[in-house]
Structures are given as C-alpha cells and as structure tokens.
Amino acid sequence: MSTLKIAVIGAGSISSAHLNSYAKNPDVELVAICDLVEERARRAADQYGARKVYTDYRELLADSEIEAVSICTWNNTHVEISIAALDAGKHVLVEKPMSTDIGKALELQEAVKRSGKKLQVGFVRRYSGSAKVLKQFIDAGDLGDIYYAKASILRRLGNPGGWFSDRDRSGGGPLMDIGVHIIDLCWYMMGRPKVKSVSGNTYHKLGNRSNIQNLSFYQAADYDASKNTVEDLANALIRFENGASLFVDVSFTLHQKNTVSSVNIYGDKGGAEIEPDFVIATEKHNTILNIQPQIDYTGFHFEEGFQNEINHFVNCCLGRAELISPVEDGLEITKILCGIYESSVKGEEVHF
Ligand SMILES: NC(=O)c1ccc[n+]([C@@H]2O[C@H](COP(=O)([O-])OP(=O)(O)OC[C@H]3O[C@@H](n4cnc5c(N)ncnc54)[C@H](O)[C@@H]3O)[C@@H](O)[C@H]2O)c1
C-alpha cells in the first residue's frame, strides 16, 4: 500500500510531537522539514530522516512529491500557510489556534472548499483517550442535555515569552495559547452549539513577572524579559443559541497558591470532570454515583493525544476516516476567541 508523503513546516517545540507521531505511523513517509532557521530544520531532518530541508515554505509547497503538511509555526502565519498549502494541492494539519482573525478564518474556509483537500485543526485535546470515551457516553445520551461547562487553567507563573508574548505573532496571551484548548474541548463536548454572545475581560496587571526568582518555568527559545504585549489573565462567559453557557478563565500569571487546571461539563442526566482526572457524576436509584472509567490515562496524556491526532489526520488523507476537527470548528472557535478580546475592549457583551 502507498504511503502518505508528509512535510512539517515550523521545526520548534511542538513539531517534535508531530514528528514523533508521524515516525510511529507506518503509513507515513516524512519527506521534508521547513523552518525560517535552517539549522533548526536541518537538525530535525537529520533526527527524523527527512530527505529535504527548506527555509521558504513556498518552495516546499511547490514540491509535487509532498501530499500533506503539518503547520507548526507562529499563530499569525497559520492561515497564510494553510491557504497556500491547500491551493498547492496539499492536505493540511494546522496547529491551534487555526486563526487569530475571523475574516482570515472565513478565507481559509473558502480555500478548503475550493481545493477539495482536507484541513484538520490541531485541537489535540479532542483526540485524547479520555475525550473519546466521554464523547461516546455523551453521544449515547448518558449525560442528557449539556447546558453548562466551566473550564479553567490558571498558571501562577508561566508566561513563556518570545513570540508567545508578542501579540503581533501570537494574536494574544493565555487565551490564544491555552484558553483555545479548553474552550474547544468544552464546546465539542457540548455538541458544537452556535455561539450567540460573548462577555469577556482581559487584564494586563502583572506583566510577565520576570522579576521572580527561585521558581523556574518554560521559556521560549527567544525569551526576552523586556518584551510582553499580551494579557496575563482572561475570563469570559459565552452564551450559545441553544441556551447553554460556558465560563472560562485562563492566566499566564496570577497571585495564587498553585497552578490549577479544571474542565467540567454539566448535563441534566450527568456531568463529567474531564480534567484534571476523568470522572462521570450521575445518579441511579436515588443515589449519587461518581463513576471512574478504567482507561490507560485519566488525564490528558500528551503522547497519546498527539499520536491519535496524527493517526486520524493520516487516515483522513488516505480516505479512511472523516475529519472530526474541520475548518468550520476552527472558525467557530475563532469567533469566540476574537469575541472575548472585542468584548474586553468595548467593556460590554458582543453578539453574533
Ligand atoms: N497543540 C498543542 O498542545 C500545542 C503546544 C504548543 C504549541 N502549539 C502551537 O504550535 C505552534 C508552534 O509553537 P511552538 O511552541 O513549537 O513554537 P516555537 O517557537 O518553538 O516554534 C515555532 C517555529 O516556527 C518557525 N517559523 C515561524 N514562522 C515560520 C515560517 N513562516 N516558515 C517556517 N518556519 C516558521 C520558527 O522559526 C520556529 O522554529 C503555535 O501555533 C502554538 O500555538 C500547540
């Protein structure tokens, strides 16, 4: 059987999760790697056995041998590179956030339609084993009608700096980086309802807290303590057309005891704690039950999530599966993210 010829554009931190997963997929041949920094692309190509190295993604896309690409570059380049790749006849797996702008997300949706190629958005949390199990329960009606969700990732100290804290390249701070994951996960589990309105707040109160000593945190390769143009905290209440609502808050830094993360959904027959540990809460015979599914990983497991995401993308490209995180979902999440920033600037709820 023929293999899918893959290239990876952007050879920074997250590319290794894509490359490790492609390396473990027997239906894939890794052909090329591209990065603005040639040395970075070459190092990854040597490590993963790619035959070709590029520094200009347009040259890579002109290579007719390549059938599909993973886009692992800065957020502000996702739409431009995705459209160029689709127009060049390649399937696309684009990292989150798909877009930092609603107009651009719409342009990308058009490009998917005209190309007839697959575009999968890298909403990796959907692909974890626990998310798959929960989705089965929800689809079978075990949780009933899901009317509320609440998601929170509050880092006390964790602004990665570099491009992450440069709004021009990232599109925003914790909301674009980590908020996108948990908003998407809740929205997906809620049955992908249409967003009706968003009320959001963003705060630039603490900066990046580069003054803190004796406590380490992840820093981007180009960390520069003097540069930070993104919010340190964002919160939002999102209303959907079906009456359901989602409350979310995320921070890069905040005065609190510990970093905390929780994702919960609530239905009229049952609820679920998805993070930090997967539990289903329900009742039977007038007794409340907390059900603990017995699965390999009850929290988000990084390697498992990426392997499942990459395997699914490959299967879609080979015509064996249907997309579960298509461009339409990327567009709806872009609306929510941009709506939160717009609402924060206006100081009022925005309606769609
Ligand atoms: N799904 C997840 O859990 C997850 C986790 C981390 C990052 N990400 C996403 O992955 C993307 C990359 O993040 P990262 O942490 O790897 O950042 P990074 O800074 O480590 O790597 C980004 C790389 O992209 C390269 N690049 C930028 N523009 C380019 C262009 N036009 N052509 C070629 N190369 C280009 C940079 O030189 C850099 O090497 C971001 O969109 C981020 O949001 C996703």
The ligand as an SDF file (V2000), in Angstrom:
LIG
                    3D

 44 48  0  0  0  0  0  0  0  0999 V2000
   -1.3350   21.5760   20.4530 N   0  0  0  0  0  0  0  0  0  0  0  0
   -0.5670   21.9350   21.4830 C   0  0  0  0  0  0  0  0  0  0  0  0
   -0.7120   21.4240   22.5980 O   0  0  0  0  0  0  0  0  0  0  0  0
    0.4840   22.9770   21.2520 C   0  0  0  0  0  0  0  0  0  0  0  0
    1.5050   23.1420   22.1940 C   0  0  0  0  0  0  0  0  0  0  0  0
    2.4790   24.1060   21.9330 C   0  0  0  0  0  0  0  0  0  0  0  0
    2.4000   24.8990   20.7960 C   0  0  0  0  0  0  0  0  0  0  0  0
    1.3680   24.7340   19.9090 N   0  0  0  0  0  0  0  0  0  0  0  0
    1.2370   25.5720   18.7180 C   0  0  0  0  0  0  0  0  0  0  0  0
    2.2620   25.2150   17.8060 O   0  0  0  0  0  0  0  0  0  0  0  0
    2.7380   26.3660   17.1210 C   0  0  0  0  0  0  0  0  0  0  0  0
    4.2430   26.4760   17.3230 C   0  0  0  0  0  0  0  0  0  0  0  0
    4.5320   26.5750   18.7130 O   0  0  0  0  0  0  0  0  0  0  0  0
    5.9710   26.1480   19.2940 P   0  0  0  0  0  0  0  0  0  0  0  0
    5.8190   26.0550   20.7660 O   0  0  0  0  0  0  0  0  0  0  0  0
    6.5110   24.9840   18.5400 O   0  0  0  0  0  0  0  0  0  0  0  0
    6.8200   27.4590   18.9350 O   0  0  0  0  0  0  0  0  0  0  0  0
    8.3860   27.5350   18.6150 P   0  0  0  0  0  0  0  0  0  0  0  0
    8.7490   28.9650   18.7030 O   0  0  0  0  0  0  0  0  0  0  0  0
    9.1330   26.5530   19.4500 O   0  0  0  0  0  0  0  0  0  0  0  0
    8.4900   27.0370   17.0870 O   0  0  0  0  0  0  0  0  0  0  0  0
    7.9350   27.7410   16.0150 C   0  0  0  0  0  0  0  0  0  0  0  0
    8.8610   27.5740   14.8310 C   0  0  0  0  0  0  0  0  0  0  0  0
    8.2010   28.0790   13.6650 O   0  0  0  0  0  0  0  0  0  0  0  0
    9.1970   28.7020   12.8470 C   0  0  0  0  0  0  0  0  0  0  0  0
    8.5060   29.5760   11.9160 N   0  0  0  0  0  0  0  0  0  0  0  0
    7.7860   30.6820   12.1840 C   0  0  0  0  0  0  0  0  0  0  0  0
    7.2850   31.2120   11.0560 N   0  0  0  0  0  0  0  0  0  0  0  0
    7.6870   30.4190   10.0430 C   0  0  0  0  0  0  0  0  0  0  0  0
    7.5090   30.4320    8.6370 C   0  0  0  0  0  0  0  0  0  0  0  0
    6.7950   31.3890    8.0290 N   0  0  0  0  0  0  0  0  0  0  0  0
    8.0770   29.4500    7.9010 N   0  0  0  0  0  0  0  0  0  0  0  0
    8.8060   28.4740    8.5000 C   0  0  0  0  0  0  0  0  0  0  0  0
    9.0240   28.4210    9.8230 N   0  0  0  0  0  0  0  0  0  0  0  0
    8.4740   29.3650   10.5910 C   0  0  0  0  0  0  0  0  0  0  0  0
   10.0970   29.3800   13.8540 C   0  0  0  0  0  0  0  0  0  0  0  0
   11.3580   29.6960   13.2860 O   0  0  0  0  0  0  0  0  0  0  0  0
   10.1730   28.3380   14.9670 C   0  0  0  0  0  0  0  0  0  0  0  0
   11.2600   27.4630   14.7980 O   0  0  0  0  0  0  0  0  0  0  0  0
    1.9370   27.5500   17.6990 C   0  0  0  0  0  0  0  0  0  0  0  0
    0.8810   27.8550   16.8470 O   0  0  0  0  0  0  0  0  0  0  0  0
    1.4200   27.0450   19.0230 C   0  0  0  0  0  0  0  0  0  0  0  0
    0.1950   27.6420   19.3950 O   0  0  0  0  0  0  0  0  0  0  0  0
    0.4290   23.7720   20.1300 C   0  0  0  0  0  0  0  0  0  0  0  0
  1  2  1  0
  2  3  2  0
  2  4  1  0
  4  5  1  0
  4 44  2  0
  5  6  2  0
  6  7  1  0
  7  8  2  0
  8  9  1  0
  8 44  1  0
  9 10  1  0
  9 42  1  0
 10 11  1  0
 11 12  1  0
 11 40  1  0
 12 13  1  0
 13 14  1  0
 14 15  2  0
 14 16  1  0
 14 17  1  0
 17 18  1  0
 18 19  2  0
 18 20  1  0
 18 21  1  0
 21 22  1  0
 22 23  1  0
 23 24  1  0
 23 38  1  0
 24 25  1  0
 25 26  1  0
 25 36  1  0
 26 27  1  0
 26 35  1  0
 27 28  2  0
 28 29  1  0
 29 30  1  0
 29 35  2  0
 30 31  1  0
 30 32  2  0
 32 33  1  0
 33 34  2  0
 34 35  1  0
 36 37  1  0
 36 38  1  0
 38 39  1  0
 40 41  1  0
 40 42  1  0
 42 43  1  0
M  CHG  2   8   1  16  -1
M  END
$$$$
